[in-house]
């Protein structure tokens, strides 16, 4: 058996469970991963089997230990990061879920949210939770379970049920039912937590008719969450954060004005805004994140609906590429031309436009336009949309960004990263280790264990490349104005009355 010491990061995602083995030099030694079942009972409904998630997560943890011939005593601590908003309710006495986990993507409570808005609760919820009223968040999912599962509300009122996001469920199982607990970042995604007072909001609980006894204890992301009772061993659980906040921490965005953008199917962008709550005037969310000690801080969050999905459209819809990596060379071949604008508003426009009637469009086509031009303009659109959201964040926070920290699959594209720096007129930092979400959970655990501090983490976060602006401010402004002109022409394309 190896005598080296490690931290294990548990990364519980929407489609798979992963466990990462991280050594004392903060290097990833191994990753074990296993997918689990996606359940679609009817249109717009998405569920997971919470027991299957637990069994799958336990399985990848054991695989990691067995594959690397590591004793449980070599694991100094565990950090957990998880899909956010997904809702589990279980029986305190049996430890069994009373219904499948309702996933963040699930839309079954959209009508409940519309009733909350029409009843005049929208402003209170936004001003105190930082969130818009939407089926995305946990609160209305919990209400649905109590209202629709036989006997659930009676059990809840007898204090016999527990509610939790996935982190809470995993901790409950790992501690053999001893801990019903969550962290501030996950609590802030429930639409039930007051991020000003840092308490569950009794007024919102009353509106939704939810007993407070259901709810977990809330604490800092770097703190003692109990012990994983694995066989005859006890391993400290000492770091927890929702996936996007864990990525922000993994990118060492500890201080006000630091931001990260994750380029996936869409984009998730978070900016640390320090220790003061700011309510966005530009359609962004306010949420909780972590400072350099793993304690609570505030962040603005903005989502771009279509990012990598636009590149998938080039492949599957237009069929002008067979692999997303081809777009880099295609774009470089027409690098100095920006005649074509693609606005990928396939699902309407998100922040800061919030126009569900917009649709995608291509502008500037001529007889000389080639597939390369369209591929390049599609990549450009990812950078332009990022600027849209960052402008909104700067307007809300009063902070001008100097460096954007990036992660996600699309950051491998050197053309996109360079154009992102050009259009932002700010540096773009691509890390060598792109597993920023899992590393964020590991860093939180390490801070609680006094293994590393924030300076160690900053030093560990080596850059693969720093992209610096290569065009003038004037040129950047000219290109961005062209993008804005394209966006204006897509707004309200669909007739609202149809």
C-alpha positions, 0 to 999 in steps of 0.5 A: 500500500502506498504511504503517500497522502491524498485528497479526493474530490467528488464531482457529482454531475448531471450525467455522471459521477466522478472521483479525482485523486489529488496528491499533496502537490495538487496534481491529479493522479487519477480520475474515475467516472461512471454515468448514471440513468437519466429519467424522463417521465414526461415532456419537460420532466427530468429525474434521477434515482438518488440511490443510484447516484449514491451507489455510482458515486461510492463505486467510483470512489472505490475504483479510485482507491483500488486502481491506485492501491491506496488505503483509506488512511491515505485520504486526508480529506474529501471535497464535494462539488455537485450539480446545483438545484437538483432536489432530493427529499428522503425519510429521516427514519428509513434514509430512503428517498420518497421520490426521484430527485427532480433535476435542475433542468426539470420544468414541471413547476413553471406554472407554480412560478407564474403564479408566484409572479402574478401574486406579486412575490417576484420582487421580494424573492429577487431582492432577498435570494438574488434569483429570478423566479424560475422552475430551475431552482429547488424551492418549487421542486420541493413544494411539488414533491410535498404536494404530489407524493402521497403522504409527503406533506403529513410526514413533513409536518411531523418532522420526518422528512429531509430536503437537500440538494445533491451535496446534502444527500451524499453527505447524509449517506456518507455519514450514515445519516448523522449529518443533514447539512449543506454549504452557502453556495448550494443553499443560495440556489434553492430560492429559499435562502436569504443571501442577505441574512444568510438564513433560510427565508421564513417569508418564502417558506410561508409563501410555498407552505414549506416546513423549516424542519425539512431544511439542512444546516448551512455553513461555510464551504471550507468547514467540517461537514462530518466524516465519511464512514467508509468500512472501518475508517473515518475520512473528513468531509471538509469542502463543499461547493456547487459546481459553478462556484467550485469552478470560480474557486478552482480558478483562484477568483478569490477577490472582488472583480475576478471572473471566470467563464466556462465554455460548454454547450452554453456559458456560465460566467461568474464574477466575485463581487466581494462581501456586499450584496448587489442586485443586478439591474441587467438580468443577472443572478446574484449568488453566493461564492467563496473568498480566499478562506472558503468563507461566504462572498457574493458573485454575479452570475450570467448564462449564455444559452448557446455557445458550444451548441452553435459549433455543434450546429455547424457540424450537425445542422450545416455539416460544414465541419466533422469535428469542432477542432476544425473551426480553429484553422478555418477561422485563422484562414480568414482571421483579418476579415470580419464581414460576416456576423452570426447571431446564434439566438436559436433559443432566444437571447439571454442576458442582457437582452432577455428576448425570447422572440429573437432567432438566429441569423447570419448577416453580411453574406456575399458571393465571396462568403465561404464556409470558413467565414461562417465558422469564424463568425460562429466562434466570434459570436461566443466572444461577443456574447461573453462581452455582452454579459461581462459588460452587464457585470461591470455595469452592476458591480462598477468593476472593469475586468482585467483578466478573464479566467476560462475553462471548458472544452472550447478554450482549446481553440486558440483563435477563439481565445485570442479573439476573446481577448481582442474584443474584451480588451482584457487578458484571457487566462487559460489554465494548464489544469482544466478540471477547475470544478473538481480542483475547487472542491479539493482546494476548499478541503485543503484549506480546511485541513490547513494543507494549503492556503490561498497563495499556494493555490494561486501558485499551483494554478499554472497558466497554459497561456495568457492571451493579450489583446492584439487589436486596438480599442478602436478596432474592438469597438468597431467590431462590437458595434457591428455585432450589436447591429446584428443583434438588434435585427434578430430581436422580436423576429418571431411574432409574439401573437403567434 
